[in-house]
Amino acid sequence: MRRLPSEKRIQQFADILENIARIERFTAGFDAGGFAGNEQVFYAVLHALLIISEAARRLGNEAEALAPDQPRQSIRSLGNVLRHAYDGVDPGIIWRIVCDDLAGLKRAVGQALVGLRSRKEP
């Protein structure tokens, strides 16, 4: 069964929310030092951020209208950094993204999903 374009957008926003929730679970109880020192958690968070970045890339420019005031280019660029400059990823920067940026993205994406789901035809 092929998805309609609106279903794809809903799934991509849902993927972002699902991976933010994963990051929240993975990092619960950690501080910056504990996060940097835990290889499994660090790599799990990197993978979840890659998925978030890819979903944001697939949403394209339309995402700005659906979830405004989010750093779209930074979200998309993060995936490139994680894929191509993986050996230089600073755990401190990743920790700041987790602590400072994901809450706003989660709110915006949640609101976009509510809007998309309310417009979707039964």
TADA-V813178 format. One record per residue. N is the residue number from 1. D_FIRST is the distance of its C-alpha to the first C-alpha in whole Angstrom. Layout:
n:N d_first:D_FIRST
n:N d_first:D_FIRST
This chain:
n:1 d_first:0
n:2 d_first:4
n:3 d_first:7
n:4 d_first:10
n:5 d_first:13
n:6 d_first:14
n:7 d_first:12
n:8 d_first:12
n:9 d_first:16
n:10 d_first:16
n:11 d_first:14
n:12 d_first:17
n:13 d_first:20
n:14 d_first:19
n:15 d_first:19
n:16 d_first:23
n:17 d_first:24
n:18 d_first:23
n:19 d_first:25
n:20 d_first:28
n:21 d_first:28
n:22 d_first:28
n:23 d_first:31
n:24 d_first:33
n:25 d_first:32
n:26 d_first:33
n:27 d_first:36
n:28 d_first:38
n:29 d_first:41
n:30 d_first:42
n:31 d_first:44
n:32 d_first:44
n:33 d_first:46
n:34 d_first:44
n:35 d_first:41
n:36 d_first:43
n:37 d_first:44
n:38 d_first:41
n:39 d_first:39
n:40 d_first:36
n:41 d_first:36
n:42 d_first:36
n:43 d_first:34
n:44 d_first:31
n:45 d_first:32
n:46 d_first:32
n:47 d_first:28
n:48 d_first:27
n:49 d_first:28
n:50 d_first:27
n:51 d_first:23
n:52 d_first:24
n:53 d_first:26
n:54 d_first:23
n:55 d_first:21
n:56 d_first:23
n:57 d_first:23
n:58 d_first:20
n:59 d_first:20
n:60 d_first:23
n:61 d_first:26
n:62 d_first:24
n:63 d_first:24
n:64 d_first:28
n:65 d_first:28
n:66 d_first:25
n:67 d_first:27
n:68 d_first:31
n:69 d_first:34
n:70 d_first:32
n:71 d_first:33
n:72 d_first:30
n:73 d_first:32
n:74 d_first:33
n:75 d_first:30
n:76 d_first:29
n:77 d_first:32
n:78 d_first:32
n:79 d_first:29
n:80 d_first:31
n:81 d_first:34
n:82 d_first:33
n:83 d_first:31
n:84 d_first:34
n:85 d_first:37
n:86 d_first:36
n:87 d_first:40
n:88 d_first:41
n:89 d_first:39
n:90 d_first:42
n:91 d_first:41
n:92 d_first:43
n:93 d_first:41
n:94 d_first:38
n:95 d_first:39
n:96 d_first:40
n:97 d_first:37
n:98 d_first:36
n:99 d_first:39
n:100 d_first:39
n:101 d_first:35
n:102 d_first:33
n:103 d_first:34
n:104 d_first:34
n:105 d_first:30
n:106 d_first:29
n:107 d_first:30
n:108 d_first:29
n:109 d_first:25
n:110 d_first:26
n:111 d_first:27
n:112 d_first:24
n:113 d_first:22
n:114 d_first:23
n:115 d_first:24
n:116 d_first:20
n:117 d_first:19
n:118 d_first:22
n:119 d_first:21
n:120 d_first:17
n:121 d_first:17
n:122 d_first:16
